[in-house]
């Protein structure tokens, strides 16, 4: 009887120790798996953070590229609206006319090129000044042409105020001041003075001042400052 009791106790202890050992192994394996998953999750979070950073950089590059394209488009449109830039001494030729920019300056009194004899001159009104645009022009056509039909000049002050011009033929006998429109016969060349009367502040202040030319339907621009 005692032997049977001892055997029973040994069997129970053996079973109990086996279960305990199995539980320890399971807990160990579970802990190891959790650590592995935790490490993988940290790696995934790090990768995600890098992807977010790269995505932000890519968004910035796309935005810069879009802005650059917009700037290029606006610049091209602006240049197209303004026309070709010209300067004193330039000659502009078309199928119809040839124009040379002789001189451009401010003046309170406009004198003809030839002052050797009697001549007519023009004085600006009080508080006003002239922009004197001296050009040479030649009609290349085989027919008579009116100057106003092929050439116009307008001053753009500070990109806000526009001042129109009127033309005088500056011939060998001085200014031609008749009421008739200036016309050029076939192959005729003459000197023309486009006069723009504007407030003195246009000359005295440093704000932007541009001259916009339309010559035979083409646009040109001269920068006074």
C-alpha positions in Angstrom: 0.0 0.0 0.0 2.8 2.4 0.9 4.5 1.5 -2.3 1.4 2.3 -4.4 1.0 5.7 -2.6 4.6 6.6 -3.3 4.2 5.7 -7.0 1.0 7.8 -7.2 2.8 10.8 -5.7 5.7 10.5 -8.1 3.3 10.3 -11.1 1.5 13.5 -9.9 4.8 15.4 -9.4 6.1 14.4 -12.7 2.9 15.6 -14.5 3.0 18.9 -12.6 6.6 19.6 -13.5 6.0 18.7 -17.1 3.2 21.2 -17.3 5.2 23.9 -15.6 8.1 23.4 -18.0 5.8 23.6 -21.0 4.3 26.9 -19.8 7.8 28.4 -19.3 8.8 27.4 -22.8 5.6 28.9 -24.2 6.1 32.2 -22.3 9.7 32.4 -23.5 8.7 31.8 -27.1 5.9 34.4 -26.8 8.2 37.0 -25.3 10.8 36.4 -28.1 8.1 36.7 -30.8 6.8 40.0 -29.2 10.3 41.5 -29.2 10.8 40.5 -32.8 7.4 42.0 -33.8 8.3 45.2 -31.8 11.6 45.5 -33.7 9.9 45.0 -37.0 7.3 47.7 -36.1 10.1 50.1 -35.2 11.8 49.4 -38.5 8.5 50.0 -40.3 7.9 53.3 -38.5 11.4 54.4 -39.4 10.8 53.5 -43.1 7.5 55.3 -43.0 9.1 58.4 -41.6 11.7 58.3 -44.4 9.0 57.9 -47.0 7.1 60.9 -45.6 10.3 63.0 -45.7 11.0 61.9 -49.3 7.4 62.7 -50.2 7.6 66.2 -48.7 10.8 66.8 -50.7 9.2 65.5 -53.9 6.2 67.8 -53.2 8.6 70.8 -52.9 10.4 69.9 -56.1 7.0 69.6 -58.0 5.9 73.0 -56.5 9.2 74.6 -57.6 8.9 73.1 -61.1 5.3 74.3 -61.4 6.3 77.8 -60.2 9.2 77.8 -62.7 6.9 76.9 -65.5 4.4 79.6 -64.5 7.2 82.2 -64.2 8.5 81.2 -67.7 5.0 81.4 -69.1 4.4 84.8 -67.5 7.8 86.1 -68.7 7.1 84.9 -72.2 3.7 86.5 -72.2 5.1 89.7 -70.7 7.8 89.9 -73.3 5.2 89.3 -76.1 3.0 92.1 -74.7 5.9 94.5 -74.4 7.4 93.8 -77.7 11.1 93.8 -78.8 13.4 96.0 -76.8 15.1 98.8 -78.8 17.6 101.5 -78.1 18.9 104.8 -79.6 20.7 104.1 -82.9 18.6 101.0 -83.8 17.0 100.7 -87.2 13.7 98.8 -87.5 12.9 97.5 -91.0 9.6 96.0 -92.2 8.1 95.4 -95.7 6.5 98.8 -95.6 8.9 101.2 -93.7 12.3 101.7 -92.2 12.6 103.5 -88.9 15.8 104.7 -87.2 15.8 106.0 -83.6 18.0 109.1 -83.7 17.5 110.4 -80.2 15.1 110.4 -77.2 15.3 113.0 -74.4 13.3 115.3 -72.1 13.0 119.0 -73.2 11.1 122.0 -72.2 11.6 123.6 -75.7 11.5 121.8 -79.0 13.7 123.2 -81.7 14.0 122.0 -85.3 17.2 120.5 -86.6 18.0 123.5 -88.7 17.9 126.8 -86.8 20.0 128.8 -89.3 17.0 130.8 -90.5 13.6 131.6 -89.3 12.0 128.7 -87.5 9.1 127.7 -85.3 9.6 126.2 -81.9 7.4 124.7 -79.2 7.5 125.4 -75.5 5.9 123.0 -73.0 3.0 124.4 -70.9 3.7 125.4 -67.3 4.4 122.4 -65.1 4.8 120.2 -68.1 7.7 118.8 -70.1 8.2 117.1 -73.5 9.6 113.7 -74.3 11.2 114.4 -77.6 11.5 111.4 -79.9 13.6 112.1 -82.9 13.4 109.5 -85.7 14.2 109.0 -89.4 11.6 107.2 -91.4 11.5 105.9 -95.0 8.5 104.7 -97.0 9.5 101.4 -98.7 6.2 101.0 -100.6 5.2 102.0 -104.1 2.3 103.9 -102.7 1.7 106.9 -100.4 1.2 106.1 -96.8 0.0 108.1 -93.8 2.4 108.2 -90.8 -0.4 107.6 -88.3 -1.4 104.4 -90.1 2.0 102.8 -89.7 3.5 104.3 -86.5 2.3 105.2 -83.0 4.3 106.1 -79.8 2.9 106.1 -76.2 4.6 106.7 -72.9 4.0 104.4 -70.0 4.8 106.1 -66.7 5.1 104.0 -63.6 2.9 101.3 -65.3 -0.1 103.5 -64.4 -0.3 106.6 -66.6 -0.2 106.6 -70.4 0.7 109.7 -72.5 0.0 109.8 -76.2 2.2 111.5 -78.8 1.8 113.7 -81.8 4.1 114.0 -84.8 5.9 116.9 -86.5 7.8 116.7 -89.8 11.2 118.2 -89.2 12.2 119.3 -92.7 14.9 121.6 -94.1 12.7 124.6 -93.5 11.8 123.7 -90.0 8.7 122.1 -88.6 5.8 121.6 -90.9 2.9 122.8 -88.8 0.0 122.5 -91.2 -3.2 120.8 -90.3 -2.8 118.0 -92.8 -1.7 114.5 -91.7 1.9 113.6 -92.3 2.2 111.4 -95.4 5.2 109.8 -97.1 5.4 109.4 -100.8 6.8 106.2 -102.3 10.5 105.8 -101.2 10.4 109.2 -99.5 12.5 109.6 -96.3 12.0 112.3 -93.7 12.8 113.2 -90.1 9.9 113.0 -87.7 9.7 114.3 -84.1 7.2 112.5 -81.9 6.4 114.8 -79.0 4.8 113.6 -75.7 3.8 116.3 -73.3 3.6 115.1 -69.7 3.9 116.5 -66.1 7.4 117.5 -65.0 7.3 114.9 -62.2 7.6 112.3 -65.0 11.1 113.7 -65.6 12.0 114.5 -62.0 10.9 111.3 -60.3 12.7 108.0 -60.6 9.7 105.8 -61.4 9.7 103.5 -64.4 9.2 105.2 -67.7 8.8 103.2 -70.9 8.0 104.2 -74.5 5.8 101.8 -76.4 6.2 101.8 -80.2 3.8 100.2 -82.7 5.5 100.1 -86.1 3.7 98.5 -88.9 1.6 96.4 -86.5 4.7 95.2 -84.6 5.4 96.2 -81.0 8.7 97.6 -79.7 9.7 99.1 -76.4 12.3 101.6 -75.3 13.3 102.0 -71.6 14.0 105.5 -70.5 14.5 104.3 -66.9 
